Amino acid sequence: MISLAKRREPASAETATHRQEAAQLVAYLHECAMAGIARRACIVHLARLSADRMRPHHLRLARAALEPLAVADRARLFTLPNRNIVVIWRGRADSAVAASRTAIEHLFADGDEVISPGPLWEDIDLPAALDRLLLVAEQSIGPKPASVPMPGSGQAFDAVTLQALELLLVRADVARFVRRHPVFIRTTSGGFRKAWERRMLSIDELAESLAPEHAPKSNNWLFLRLTRTLDRRMLALLSAPGELAGAGPFAINLNVASILSPSFLRFDEALPAGLRGRVTIDLQPADVLADPAAFLFARDFARTRGYRLMLCDVCADVLPVVPLDRLGLDLLWLRWSPDCLTEAFAALVADPARLVLGDADTNEAVAWGTSVGITLFQGRAAAET
Amino acid sequence: MGAGVGKEFTDLAQGSGAPAAALLVHEAVLRLRRAPAGRVALVLHLSRLVPPAPRPYHVRIARALLQDTAARHEGQVFTLGNQDMVLLCAASASPGGALGLRNTLATDPLALPAILLRLLRADMKPAGALVSLWPLDDAGDELAAYTRARLREAELMPAPTQDRMSPHNVRTKVKAMTMEEDFAGQTGLACAVGQVVDQSTIADLLQRQTAIAFGPGIYPRDIPGDGPRDIPGDGPRDIPGDGPGALHPIFTEVSFSIAALEARLAGEERGYVGGVAADPFLFRHLASRLDERMLKELSQDRRPDGGGGMLDALVSGGRASPARALSPGESPGPALHLNLAVPAILSEAFARLAIICTRREIRVGVEISLLEAMVDLAAFERARRVLADHGMVLVLDGVSHVAMQIVRPWALRPDLLKLDWSPRLLDLPGQDAAILEAAIAQTDPARVVLHRAETEAALRWGVARGIRRFQGRHVDAMLSASRLVACAHAGDCSLRQCVERAASMSTAGRIGCRNLALLDRGTPEPAIIPHLGSGVVAPRVSA
């Protein structure tokens, strides 16, 4: 057992390295696509070989066979978890490509017979065949889990479970699941000052408490439906006498349908005069598109009543689809990720004064946000400064 | 919002039924006209909104805003049987009127019309004022005439909702309106409908509809730019009749039929699918369950050559390109388009279906709704690449003109984008129309399919904007008309029967047709619709 474990350890570490390389390849391809500069690439499909020709030394030899391509302009080599190898470079490198192809041809020749490298070697033009290469990279990583299951979860979250959970929520005390996440604004002295706090229900904790056998996030649609139920409870909580006495500016996450519900009218009536104009409503992109006409109505109604509106949970890949001005919203909460680091993405950040950089847990995130002109941050790095 | 001075009175008016409400407001107007100085009447004509508006939230929010003003201006709010609202109040705020109100925003009655117009502009008709503001001392006669007319209507129509609904639709619409507000009931209904979906024969819950293109260029591979990919079986060839008026079926979409599900539920008195559809998330959940079942059926190998069963039914009669050489001049049949959820595309069942379709040279397109794409964009991107790898066309479905104005769906890089037609497109305000036209130009009109094209006006609107691909009931009628012209058994059928049989996926739904090959092909080749550019696209389905 011990020896087996020892033998597996390096393989596992190697796979992890290759997964990292695959992720780097995906990021690099996105960068190439945004830059729009033509590149060439080749895929060496070692995964198509039989198991006896996919041993570690085969991989090392294949990499060596590709060395002629290293002289090509900006050449980069990626080894994927399924042992396929991708090389990307700029400009023409015909002689290097020919040399590498020949070397691969001979390397995997069957006995005296030289096999055709056709199935093993694939030429790619970028950005035209970007999708093909992205697919190869992602397939090598394997399927991504649809959602992160909750501890102890496992059973399907279906409409029957949702109905039961909705009934439970009618009477459940949800106050203990409320969490507050501050949003900070960068001050002129370089520090941070709290601008407002986002008040939200921790759905993971709530579901763990009320329906520990189920994972609501495993079903996108029923989960979104559940958030409407939670909106009602949250609004009822905030409408309770004295609940908002002395409160500072805050934000709540609501569905469009919830803004148009009687619960919101009751909350609006209970809102202390001092908070009027200092409350932000966070909306989800998918919810906005669920009923665009209702969204326009809700947006204008909320504005009439003095609320600010923020599109939240926007990832780097969503930003090009949801222009803030077209949506007519005040703020956008952008989730930090390394995907934000490209110059092309920075160019998409049209109005940084209206962005909140979320998940800013690292100095790198704050530095990037500051560099593009963002002044509002949510995350550990902002809080700790 | 604050409790209005006239709250009790207003509730009485609402609860007493439409004739009583009309009578109360009429009497109140007569009373106020004796001392009209400084009093105004604001009438919000919600009855003039474009259906399905006013929706319950329109009524609720509008009423709340009027109540707020009533509270500060010694006013009363009345809701009439036709859903119009009447606010009678003082023009200037009364200090006493605001007592007891903690935080309401002061809303001057003179400022209310602008606020209401801004809120309701998306659902307004182009003609007819939505808000009337009548000072009682100047315009008391107009107000009295208005309330008299409502009183007369109320006396003539004991069931107030019938003025906007045919008796046939009343029950369904009232039920749907109720369900839109019945939050808990919606989930219960989703459970019941889900059970019916699971227990039904899948073909009985599906429908099909063929989309067409005018003129040469029949599928995305013909579109210049970076998107088109080679579609198996769609090689270049000369197609007779590729003139400007030529009509080509390009794909047949198989989709979930709400009407069929309604029909199955009706006998069981479990409610209406409209109730589930009132919540977009529950509806998508239901649709995704159906997708899973359809995909499972389609991906089952039942014959040695692959496919079989439901897939055979979908591609029979040349609906999708058969695995045989096409004779010169013969065009491939329309491609098969499936509505699928993103997780279904990423599943093993889909990979199996893709292999079967490749082997049998069946051209397949996959339609993903914009909402589905937005709920998990990373998964959508993976699905897009899977489809591209299989040479399948990606269609972004369910894009309303409002969505087209507020987001950039073309940034999702679909091969085709289905823009939902709405009669509202004919009279969009200038700025909205300009935004929409710019959005179509950015998408590229060659990639747009005008969906739900129910009328000739829809086709004209699309053609004027460079759109050449259409799908909808008017297109169904055009295709049926071209079949009836060519069919030897046309004398046995009406246009409507031909339309309905073409839409049906079940054997029972096609009974009566004696030329199933032509029915499945969509149209004889080539179908020429004359005078498209300048004139009329003719056929209409008689009721």
Interface residues (C-beta under 8 A of the other chain):
Chain A: A128 D131 R132 L134 L135 E138 P143 K144 A146 D158 A159 V160 L162 Q163 E166 L167 N219 N220 W221 L222 L224 R225 R228 T229 R232 A257 L260 S261 P262 L265 D268 E269 A270 L271 P272 A273 R276 P285 A286 V288 L289 A290 D291 P292 A293 A294 F295 L296 F297 A298 D300 F301 T304 R305 G306 C315 D317 V318 P320 V321 V322 P323 R326 L327 G328
Chain B: M1 G2 R55 Y57 H58 R60 I61 A64 L65 R102 N103 T104 L105 I115 R118 L119 L120 A122 D123 F183 A184 T187 G188 A190 C191 G194 D226 D279 P280 F281 L282 R284 H285 S288 P343 L346 L370 L371 M374 V375 D376 L377 A378 A379 E381 R382 R384 R385 V386 A388 D389 S400 V402 A403 Q405 I406 V407 R408 P409 A411 L412 I435
